[in-house]
């Protein structure tokens, strides 16, 4: 499912780039953001996105991870730390402009969640912990208020929800948004 989502995003971005007559206008419509928040999972959450904006709509690739639940995984004799719970989503949405410097965004889309669980191996012969990864596809929705205070920089307040078969959850966040055309 991850490979399918990555192929879809790359194909979509390639077609968006080809559809542009002027590459300068394409890069002016790209935005990004970073948010800190809390989830109903009772853990702090770090979330970010990169998006392509039209005057009244947007498409966004969003990613988030629980900040405290991380595990060390030994892959090919190399230790890496991975989030215990993470999400990647592709969201389509509408913008509702209140005035020149503020707007609401409402979006929905498809998401992929990854959940790592650490199991106790106290009754086995091995000293290594067993870590199992479970993935699930789900639906995601978001509502975001953005207040622009400098040309292309603003602050955002958001509420997000993800319904999936593993862990249905909601988040609320406060962050910074760049590229607000």
Backbone bond lengths (Angstrom), bond angles and torsions (degrees), N, CA, C in turn:
res aa  C-N    CA-C-N  psi(-1)  N-CA   C-N-CA  omega(-1)  CA-C   N-CA-C  phi
1 X - - - 1.442 - - 1.522 111.06 -
2 X 1.358 117.07 -37.26 1.459 120.20 178.74 1.530 110.70 -62.31
3 X 1.344 115.92 -43.04 1.467 119.65 -179.55 1.520 110.74 -63.82
4 X 1.326 116.86 -38.65 1.462 120.95 178.34 1.521 110.78 -64.60
5 X 1.344 117.36 -42.85 1.456 121.00 178.63 1.525 111.22 -64.84
6 X 1.319 117.89 -41.60 1.462 121.54 178.81 1.529 110.44 -64.68
7 X 1.332 118.17 -44.18 1.472 121.64 177.51 1.523 111.00 -61.17
8 X 1.344 116.41 -41.08 1.459 120.26 179.54 1.521 111.20 -63.42
9 X 1.338 117.30 -45.32 1.465 121.36 -179.86 1.522 110.60 -63.59
10 X 1.337 118.19 -45.05 1.461 120.88 -179.55 1.529 111.66 -65.07
11 X 1.331 117.27 -40.57 1.466 120.52 177.54 1.516 110.77 -64.56
12 X 1.323 116.31 -42.89 1.461 120.57 179.88 1.520 110.88 -63.06
13 X 1.326 117.11 -46.31 1.464 120.16 179.57 1.526 111.23 -64.31
14 X 1.335 117.04 -38.48 1.467 119.66 177.30 1.515 111.88 -62.49
15 X 1.322 117.31 -41.92 1.463 120.51 178.67 1.523 112.00 -68.99
16 X 1.333 117.20 -34.98 1.464 119.96 177.01 1.525 109.92 -64.68
17 X 1.317 116.75 -42.20 1.466 120.32 179.31 1.532 110.81 -64.59
18 X 1.334 117.42 -43.83 1.467 120.44 179.86 1.524 112.28 -64.50
19 X 1.319 117.64 -29.12 1.460 120.98 -176.95 1.522 112.88 -76.80
20 X 1.294 117.11 -9.93 1.461 120.10 -177.98 1.524 111.24 -86.25
21 X 1.334 115.95 137.98 1.461 120.53 175.04 1.517 111.26 -84.67
22 X 1.302 116.15 -32.50 1.455 121.65 -177.47 1.529 108.29 -125.82
23 X 1.329 117.23 114.91 1.453 120.31 -177.24 1.520 112.56 -64.05
24 X 1.316 118.30 -26.80 1.461 121.00 176.78 1.513 111.49 -61.90
25 X 1.326 117.73 -39.49 1.461 120.89 177.77 1.515 111.38 -68.42
26 X 1.321 117.55 -33.71 1.464 120.60 179.16 1.526 110.51 -61.15
27 X 1.323 117.52 -48.43 1.451 120.49 -177.00 1.522 112.32 -71.02
28 X 1.330 118.39 -24.40 1.460 120.74 175.41 1.523 111.83 -69.27
29 X 1.329 118.43 -23.16 1.467 122.19 -177.28 1.528 112.69 -91.09
30 X 1.330 118.51 0.68 1.459 121.48 179.98 1.529 109.36 -87.56
31 X 1.316 115.44 136.53 1.465 120.65 177.15 1.525 109.27 -130.70
32 X 1.310 115.77 165.55 1.455 121.18 178.12 1.513 109.36 -153.42
33 X 1.306 115.56 163.15 1.453 118.50 -179.84 1.506 112.34 -161.24
34 X 1.315 114.89 164.20 1.455 123.12 179.90 1.525 107.74 -140.03
35 X 1.329 116.88 129.94 1.463 121.22 -178.06 1.519 111.33 -132.01
36 X 1.315 114.78 147.12 1.459 122.51 171.17 1.512 106.97 -114.24
37 X 1.313 116.17 140.79 1.456 118.22 -178.86 1.504 112.07 -163.64
38 X 1.330 114.09 -164.43 1.454 121.28 178.66 1.516 108.82 -132.06
39 X 1.309 115.07 148.96 1.461 121.32 -179.11 1.527 109.80 -113.51
40 X 1.324 115.96 162.52 1.455 119.91 174.86 1.521 111.08 -67.19
41 X 1.316 115.95 -8.97 1.463 120.57 173.93 1.527 110.50 -75.63
42 X 1.322 117.27 0.48 1.465 125.73 178.70 1.524 112.75 64.62
43 X 1.293 115.81 35.00 1.454 121.09 178.40 1.527 108.94 -132.77
44 X 1.336 117.94 149.39 1.461 120.05 173.81 1.527 110.49 -65.99
45 X 1.311 115.75 147.17 1.456 121.43 -174.51 1.528 109.51 -129.26
46 X 1.316 116.78 138.82 1.457 123.49 173.07 1.519 106.64 -111.76
47 X 1.327 116.87 129.51 1.458 121.20 -175.77 1.518 109.18 -135.01
48 X 1.327 116.49 146.39 1.456 121.57 177.06 1.513 110.22 -147.05
49 X 1.320 116.22 163.87 1.457 119.95 179.03 1.519 110.76 -153.59
50 X 1.320 114.29 158.93 1.457 122.61 168.86 1.527 105.43 -131.38
51 X 1.324 116.09 134.40 1.452 119.06 -173.86 1.516 113.06 -138.89
52 X 1.332 114.48 162.52 1.456 122.71 174.93 1.523 107.09 -118.13
53 X 1.332 116.91 124.63 1.460 121.97 -172.17 1.519 112.48 -107.20
54 X 1.310 115.41 136.26 1.460 124.41 166.75 1.528 106.20 -107.64
55 X 1.329 118.92 171.27 1.472 118.47 -178.56 1.533 114.75 -56.72
56 X 1.342 118.59 -38.59 1.459 119.49 -177.85 1.528 113.60 -122.90
57 X 1.324 118.22 7.49 1.462 120.67 -179.11 1.529 109.86 -148.33
58 X 1.329 115.52 173.48 1.466 120.66 179.36 1.521 109.44 -155.56
59 X 1.324 114.87 160.66 1.459 122.95 168.31 1.525 105.85 -127.91
60 X 1.322 116.12 138.56 1.456 119.77 -170.40 1.530 109.75 -140.64
61 X 1.335 116.54 138.54 1.456 122.92 168.90 1.523 106.67 -103.89
62 X 1.325 116.82 116.07 1.458 122.60 -174.17 1.523 109.65 -114.97
63 X 1.316 115.83 142.59 1.456 121.50 177.66 1.525 108.52 -136.78
64 X 1.321 116.33 145.78 1.462 120.05 178.25 1.522 109.75 -150.51
65 X 1.328 115.45 157.18 1.464 121.29 -179.43 1.516 109.60 -150.01
66 X 1.333 115.50 142.78 1.453 121.16 173.60 1.521 107.09 -71.20
67 X 1.329 117.37 130.78 1.461 120.47 -171.25 1.525 113.87 -80.11
68 X 1.336 119.88 -26.97 1.460 119.86 -174.89 1.517 114.23 -94.67
69 X 1.307 118.73 -34.91 1.470 120.66 -178.12 1.521 110.50 -82.01
70 X 1.327 117.24 90.32 1.457 121.00 176.19 1.522 108.61 -124.37
71 X 1.324 114.96 151.32 1.459 121.15 -178.66 1.518 109.27 -130.95
72 X 1.342 115.24 145.20 1.460 120.38 172.82 1.513 108.33 -87.11
73 X 1.322 115.95 125.37 1.452 121.76 -179.27 1.519 107.69 -118.56
74 X 1.317 117.80 130.69 1.446 122.91 179.93 1.531 108.18 -95.65
75 X 1.332 116.15 104.88 1.463 121.74 -179.91 1.519 107.83 -118.09
76 X 1.308 117.21 122.22 1.469 122.66 -179.82 1.524 111.47 52.84
77 X 1.330 115.72 45.50 1.469 122.52 178.17 1.530 112.72 62.67
78 X 1.314 117.84 21.11 1.459 121.95 178.97 1.512 108.20 -126.52
79 X 1.330 117.27 123.57 1.461 120.59 -178.29 1.530 109.95 -84.59
80 X 1.308 115.89 130.82 1.455 121.78 174.92 1.522 108.33 -131.85
81 X 1.316 116.36 148.37 1.451 121.60 177.47 1.522 107.89 -101.40
82 X 1.315 117.03 125.64 1.463 121.76 -178.55 1.520 108.79 -121.42
83 X 1.352 117.17 151.46 1.462 119.41 178.79 1.525 110.91 -65.47
84 X 1.324 115.73 147.23 1.448 120.36 177.51 1.514 112.10 -73.33
85 X 1.323 117.65 -28.15 1.460 121.43 178.84 1.522 107.54 -144.61
86 X 1.319 117.47 127.55 1.458 120.19 -179.39 1.527 109.85 -143.73
87 X 1.336 115.27 164.02 1.455 122.26 -176.64 1.521 108.91 -143.10
88 X 1.326 116.39 141.92 1.465 123.18 170.28 1.526 106.52 -131.01
89 X 1.343 116.45 133.56 1.469 119.53 -174.01 1.527 110.36 -141.28
90 X 1.316 115.02 150.27 1.460 123.47 172.67 1.525 106.70 -115.32
91 X 1.344 116.08 119.04 1.462 121.36 -170.59 1.524 110.42 -122.83
92 X 1.329 116.60 134.66 1.463 124.06 171.17 1.520 107.17 -108.71
93 X 1.329 117.27 139.09 1.456 117.67 -176.45 1.513 114.58 -153.78
94 X 1.320 114.24 172.53 1.461 124.01 178.04 1.516 109.25 -114.34
95 X 1.334 115.94 147.37 1.456 122.67 175.82 1.525 108.74 -108.44
96 X 1.312 116.24 138.15 1.457 122.23 174.71 1.527 106.80 -121.00
97 X 1.324 115.70 108.85 1.457 121.42 -175.93 1.534 109.66 -83.71
98 X 1.318 116.08 125.61 1.464 121.10 177.99 1.526 109.96 -87.89
99 X 1.319 115.84 -50.85 1.462 122.52 173.08 1.527 107.71 -149.80
100 X 1.297 117.30 -168.75 1.465 121.21 -175.06 1.529 112.93 -61.87
101 X 1.336 117.14 -29.04 1.456 120.11 -173.89 1.526 115.10 -112.60
102 X 1.301 119.56 3.93 1.465 119.58 179.50 1.526 110.51 -144.58
103 X 1.348 113.99 150.67 1.455 119.99 179.48 1.524 110.49 -159.85
104 X 1.320 114.60 160.51 1.460 122.71 171.39 1.517 108.08 -106.11
105 X 1.328 116.20 148.03 1.465 122.51 173.37 1.524 108.15 -127.44
106 X 1.323 115.89 132.45 1.462 122.36 177.56 1.524 107.56 -125.89
107 X 1.329 117.38 126.82 1.454 119.97 -177.30 1.517 112.94 -146.36
108 X 1.331 114.18 163.00 1.468 121.55 177.08 1.523 108.32 -149.41
109 X 1.321 116.30 157.00 1.457 119.31 179.88 1.514 112.53 -178.24
110 X 1.319 114.80 -162.29 1.456 122.89 -178.58 1.522 109.52 -104.49
111 X 1.330 115.80 146.53 1.460 120.96 -178.47 1.519 110.89 -137.92
112 X 1.308 114.28 154.98 1.458 122.31 174.53 1.522 107.09 -122.95
113 X 1.332 117.19 124.25 1.457 121.03 178.06 1.519 109.58 -110.64
114 X 1.308 114.62 146.79 1.463 121.67 178.82 1.522 107.55 -127.72
115 X 1.322 116.44 126.59 1.457 121.82 -176.33 1.527 108.71 -124.39
116 X 1.328 116.73 119.66 1.467 121.58 176.51 1.512 109.24 -99.58
117 X 1.305 116.45 130.93 1.464 122.28 178.19 1.521 109.17 -118.60
118 X 1.307 116.32 137.47 1.457 122.34 177.61 1.525 107.50 -105.02
119 X 1.323 116.25 122.31 1.464 121.32 -177.92 1.512 110.26 -108.12
120 X 1.302 115.81 141.06 1.462 122.42 179.83 1.526 109.47 -74.78
121 X 1.320 116.16 130.36 1.463 122.07 179.79 1.523 110.67 -107.70
122 X 1.343 117.53 34.60 1.463 120.14 -173.13 1.524 113.21 -65.12
123 X 1.317 119.12 -24.53 1.459 120.08 -179.21 1.524 112.90 -99.73
124 X 1.315 118.20 16.03 1.467 120.29 179.21 1.526 109.88 -115.97
125 X 1.332 115.91 173.98 1.460 121.62 -177.41 1.531 112.86 -82.60
126 X 1.289 118.36 -14.50 1.456 120.97 -175.59 1.532 111.29 -87.89
127 X 1.316 116.40 152.32 1.459 121.30 177.81 1.527 111.10 -97.61
128 X 1.315 116.51 -7.61 1.468 120.28 -179.41 1.523 109.86 -84.69
129 X 1.337 116.32 143.35 1.450 120.66 174.33 1.518 109.08 -78.00
130 X 1.299 115.44 150.01 1.461 120.66 178.41 1.522 108.42 -96.51
131 X 1.325 116.09 125.85 1.462 121.51 179.37 1.521 107.65 -117.15
132 X 1.319 115.94 124.83 1.460 121.79 -178.61 1.524 108.67 -117.06
133 X 1.327 116.17 134.20 1.461 121.90 178.58 1.525 109.17 -104.63
134 X 1.331 115.98 130.25 1.463 122.00 176.39 1.523 107.87 -120.50
135 X 1.326 116.29 128.90 1.459 121.76 178.97 1.520 109.43 -110.23
136 X 1.324 116.09 150.05 1.459 120.91 178.18 1.521 109.38 -149.19
137 X 1.326 115.95 141.02 1.464 121.28 173.50 1.515 107.82 -91.32
138 X 1.323 115.93 148.73 1.455 119.54 -178.55 1.509 112.04 -155.95
139 X 1.308 115.03 -178.48 1.462 122.61 176.86 1.519 108.38 -108.96
140 X 1.319 115.71 140.57 1.455 121.14 -178.06 1.524 108.82 -125.40
141 X 1.330 116.15 145.81 1.466 122.27 175.80 1.525 108.01 -137.60
142 X 1.329 115.69 150.52 1.461 119.21 179.90 1.520 110.41 -145.09
143 X 1.323 114.67 151.59 1.461 123.52 170.05 1.522 105.85 -133.29
144 X 1.319 117.14 130.27 1.462 121.05 -174.38 1.530 109.74 -139.36
145 X 1.330 115.86 137.14 1.460 122.11 172.34 1.518 107.02 -110.06
146 X 1.338 116.63 130.46 1.462 121.63 -178.64 1.522 108.96 -122.62
147 X 1.318 116.42 129.58 1.457 123.10 175.63 1.521 107.54 -117.07
148 X 1.327 116.09 115.59 1.464 121.60 -179.41 1.523 108.24 -88.29
149 X 1.343 116.47 128.23 1.464 119.78 179.55 1.517 112.89 -118.93
150 X 1.316 119.53 -14.08 1.453 125.11 172.19 1.524 105.48 -132.90
151 X 1.330 118.85 164.24 1.466 122.36 -173.20 1.518 114.77 -37.03
152 X 1.309 118.67 -63.43 1.460 121.56 -175.90 1.521 113.42 -116.24
153 X 1.326 118.15 18.14 1.456 121.48 -177.16 1.522 109.30 -126.33
154 X 1.331 115.47 137.54 1.455 119.83 178.82 1.517 111.07 -150.02
155 X 1.328 115.01 174.46 1.455 120.51 174.85 1.523 108.24 -109.61
156 X 1.322 115.66 151.04 1.464 119.83 -178.27 1.517 110.21 -131.31
157 X 1.323 114.39 147.08 1.455 123.45 172.11 1.516 105.44 -123.65
158 X 1.332 117.10 126.12 1.457 118.57 -174.04 1.522 112.30 -135.23
159 X 1.331 113.74 155.84 1.456 123.82 171.47 1.523 106.15 -129.12
160 X 1.327 117.00 128.13 1.460 122.88 -178.02 1.521 109.66 -128.67
161 X 1.311 115.67 151.11 1.458 120.61 175.24 1.514 110.29 -137.59
162 X 1.319 117.31 147.10 1.452 122.53 178.83 1.525 108.31 -135.97
163 X 1.333 116.17 120.96 1.464 121.64 177.45 1.524 108.24 -108.30
164 X 1.327 116.96 117.69 1.457 121.95 179.65 1.512 109.52 -149.15
165 X 1.318 117.41 175.01 1.460 120.88 -176.01 1.528 113.40 -79.69
166 X 1.335 119.02 -16.16 1.469 121.54 -179.21 1.522 112.01 -87.04
167 X 1.343 115.87 -67.51 1.463 122.16 -177.44 1.524 108.13 -141.16
168 X 1.304 117.34 104.22 1.453 120.45 173.23 1.522 106.89 -77.33
169 X 1.337 116.77 131.43 1.459 119.47 -174.62 1.522 110.57 -149.96
170 X 1.324 115.32 165.84 1.462 123.23 175.42 1.519 107.85 -130.83
171 X 1.322 116.08 152.60 1.460 120.89 178.42 1.521 109.79 -134.90
172 X 1.309 115.94 157.59 1.457 123.23 171.93 1.517 106.47 -134.21
173 X 1.327 116.26 139.23 1.454 118.23 -175.71 1.514 113.82 -146.55
174 X 1.324 114.67 163.07 1.453 124.16 175.78 1.517 106.60 -131.52
175 X 1.339 117.17 132.39 1.459 117.80 -175.71 1.506 114.74 -158.30
176 X 1.326 113.97 -169.56 1.457 124.26 -179.88 1.523 108.46 -116.69
177 X 1.336 116.16 138.54 1.464 121.90 -179.52 1.529 107.35 -123.19
178 X 1.352 116.09 138.32 1.457 122.57 179.52 1.524 109.76 -118.49
179 X 1.327 117.53 148.50 1.467 122.43 175.61 1.505 112.98 76.50
180 X 1.313 117.78 58.66 1.464 122.17 -173.78 1.519 111.66 -97.20
181 X 1.285 119.26 69.30 1.467 121.69 176.59 1.497 110.66 -85.50
